[in-house]
C-alpha cells in the first residue's frame, strides 16, 4: 500500500471513499451488494476468526461473532454502483488501513472468482479525508446519504437500500453508530429535514461540478 501523508489516530473520524477501476459497475446486483455489506460488517471485529470467504461457506461453525472489540466504528455509509463512501471512527492502531484492506481484498476475491475477471477491482487502495469539526461531520453525513438522490437513482434517500440513512431512524441494534451525528440535532426528524432540505441544491451542484473541479 502506498505511503500516506494523513495520520490515522484512534478516536478520530475519517471520510473514506473509493471507486471501481475504470468506473465499472461492481455494486449493482442485489446479491453482490449484499455480500459486500456482509464483508463490511464482518471485518469490524478486531479479531475475526477466519477469512470471510471461509466463514461464508461454513456459517454453521461460527454461531456467535464478537463485535465487542472493533477496529473501526461505522458512522455512515453508502454503496453506489461504482463507488462507496464511509464515515469511520478509528478504534484500534492502524484500524482504518487494516479494515479497508480487508474489505476490499475480500470483495475483490469474491467478485473475480464469481465473474472470472483479472486485474484490480478498485481504482486505488482507498482515499481518506480527516474530519476536523462537528459541522464537517454532519454535512458529510448528509452528502453521503444524498449520493443516490444526487445521481438520480432514487427520488428520496429512504428509497435507497444500500446506505445507512434509514438506520439513523431505527431503534434497533445497528451495525453503525449514528449518535455522534443525530445528537447534534434536537430530534431525528430535524436531521431528516436537514438532509432533505439540501436535496435539490446538491443535485444542481452535481450537474456543474465538472466546471468547478478541474
C-alpha positions in Angstrom: 0.0 0.0 0.0 1.4 3.5 -0.9 2.6 5.7 1.9 0.1 8.4 3.1 0.7 11.8 4.5 -2.5 11.5 6.5 -2.0 10.1 10.0 -4.8 7.9 11.3 -5.4 8.4 15.0 -7.7 6.5 17.4 -10.9 8.3 18.2 -10.7 10.5 15.1 -13.2 10.5 12.2 -12.4 10.0 8.5 -14.3 10.2 5.2 -13.2 7.0 3.4 -14.1 6.5 -0.3 -13.0 4.6 -3.4 -14.1 4.0 -6.9 -14.0 0.8 -9.0 -11.3 0.5 -11.7 -12.4 2.1 -14.9 -15.6 3.1 -13.1 -17.2 -0.2 -13.9 -20.4 -1.1 -12.0 -19.5 -3.6 -9.4 -22.2 -3.0 -6.8 -25.4 -3.2 -8.9 -26.7 -6.7 -8.3 -28.6 -7.4 -5.1 -26.5 -10.5 -4.2 -23.2 -8.8 -4.9 -24.1 -5.7 -2.8 -25.4 -8.0 0.0 -22.0 -9.8 0.1 -20.1 -6.5 0.2 -22.3 -5.4 3.1 -21.7 -8.6 4.9 -17.9 -8.2 4.4 -18.1 -4.6 5.7 -19.8 -5.9 8.8 -17.7 -9.0 9.3 -14.3 -7.2 9.4 -15.4 -4.7 12.0 -14.2 -7.4 14.5 -10.8 -6.7 15.9 -10.0 -10.4 15.6 -12.2 -12.2 13.0 -11.9 -16.0 13.5 -11.2 -16.7 9.8 -11.3 -15.1 6.3 -14.8 -14.1 5.2 -14.8 -16.4 2.3 -14.4 -19.4 4.6 -16.8 -18.0 7.1 -19.4 -17.6 4.4 -19.2 -21.2 3.4 -19.2 -22.5 6.9 -21.5 -20.2 8.9 -22.8 -23.1 11.0 -19.4 -23.3 12.6 -19.5 -19.7 13.8 -22.7 -19.2 15.7 -21.6 -16.2 17.5 -19.2 -13.5 16.4 -17.6 -11.0 18.7 -18.2 -7.3 17.9 -17.4 -6.0 21.3 -14.0 -5.0 20.2 -13.9 -3.2 16.8 -11.0 -1.8 14.8 -13.3 0.9 13.4 -16.8 2.1 14.0 -19.0 2.9 11.0 -20.9 6.2 11.4 -22.4 6.3 7.9 -22.1 4.5 4.6 -23.4 4.4 1.0 -22.7 1.8 -1.7 -23.1 3.3 -5.1 -22.8 1.2 -8.4 -19.2 2.1 -9.0 -18.0 3.7 -5.7 -18.6 3.8 -2.0 -18.4 6.2 0.9 -17.8 5.6 4.7 -17.5 7.8 7.7 -15.3 5.8 10.1 -14.0 6.3 13.6 -10.7 4.5 14.2 -10.8 2.4 17.4 -7.5 0.5 17.1 -4.0 1.2 15.9 -3.9 1.2 12.1 -7.6 0.3 12.2 -8.7 2.2 9.1 -5.9 0.9 6.9 -6.4 -2.7 8.1 -10.2 -2.5 7.7 -10.1 -1.1 4.2 -7.5 -3.5 3.0 -9.5 -6.5 4.4 -12.9 -5.5 2.9 -11.5 -4.6 -0.5 -9.3 -7.7 -0.8 -12.2 -9.9 0.4 -14.7 -8.4 -2.1 -12.2 -8.4 -4.9 -11.6 -12.1 -4.3 -15.4 -12.8 -4.3 -16.0 -10.7 -7.4 -13.1 -12.0 -9.5 -14.0 -15.6 -8.7 -17.7 -15.2 -9.5 -17.2 -13.3 -12.8 -13.8 -14.8 -13.8 -12.1 -11.4 -14.1 -8.5 -10.3 -13.7 -6.8 -7.1 -12.7 -7.5 -4.6 -10.0 -11.2 -4.2 -9.0 -10.6 -0.8 -7.3 -9.1 2.4 -8.6 -6.7 2.8 -5.6 -6.2 1.3 -2.1 -8.6 4.0 -0.9 -8.9 7.7 -0.4 -9.3 9.4 3.0 -10.0 12.8 4.5 -9.7 13.7 8.2 -12.9 15.2 9.6 -11.9 18.1 11.7 -15.2 19.5 13.1 -18.7 18.6 14.0 -20.0 20.8 11.3 -17.9 19.0 8.7 -19.2 15.7 10.1 -22.9 16.4 9.8 -22.6 18.0 6.4 -20.6 15.0 5.2 -23.2 12.6 6.5 -25.8 14.5 4.5 -23.7 14.4 1.4 -23.3 10.7 1.7 -26.9 10.0 2.3 -27.9 12.1 -0.6 -25.5 10.5 -3.0 -28.1 8.2 -4.6 -30.5 11.1 -4.9 -27.9 13.3 -6.5 -27.2 10.6 -9.1 -31.0 10.2 -9.8 -31.0 6.6 -8.7 -33.9 7.4 -6.4 -36.1 10.5 -5.5 -35.8 10.2 -1.7 -32.8 9.0 0.4 -35.1 6.5 2.2 -35.8 4.7 -1.0 -32.2 3.6 -1.4 -31.5 0.4 0.4 -27.7 0.4 0.3 -27.0 3.3 2.6 -27.1 3.9 6.4 -29.8 6.6 6.1 -32.8 4.5 7.3 -30.7 3.1 10.2 -30.5 6.7 11.6 -34.2 6.4 12.5 -34.4 2.9 13.8 -34.3 1.9 17.5 -32.7 -1.5 16.9 -29.2 -2.9 17.4 -27.3 -1.5 14.4 -24.1 -2.1 12.5 -23.5 1.6 12.6 -23.3 4.2 15.4 -25.1 7.3 14.3 -25.3 9.0 17.7 -22.4 11.5 17.1 -24.5 12.9 14.2 -28.0 12.5 15.5 -27.2 14.0 18.9 -26.3 17.3 17.2 -29.9 17.8 16.3 -33.0 18.3 18.5 -34.6 15.2 17.1 -34.3 12.6 14.4 -37.0 14.4 12.4 -34.8 17.5 12.4 -31.9 15.5 10.9 -34.2 14.2 8.3 -35.3 17.7 7.4 -31.6 18.8 7.4 -30.9 16.1 4.7 -33.9 16.6 2.6 -33.7 20.4 2.5 -30.4 20.1 0.6 -31.6 17.6 -2.0 -32.2 19.9 -4.9 -29.1 22.0 -4.2 -26.9 19.0 -4.2 -28.4 17.8 -7.5 -27.7 21.1 -9.1 -24.2 21.3 -7.8 -23.6 17.8 -9.1 -24.6 18.9 -12.6 -21.9 21.6 -12.8 -19.1 20.1 -10.7 -17.1 19.3 -13.8 -17.0 23.1 -14.4 -15.8 23.7 -10.8 -13.4 20.9 -10.2 -10.8 20.6 -12.9 
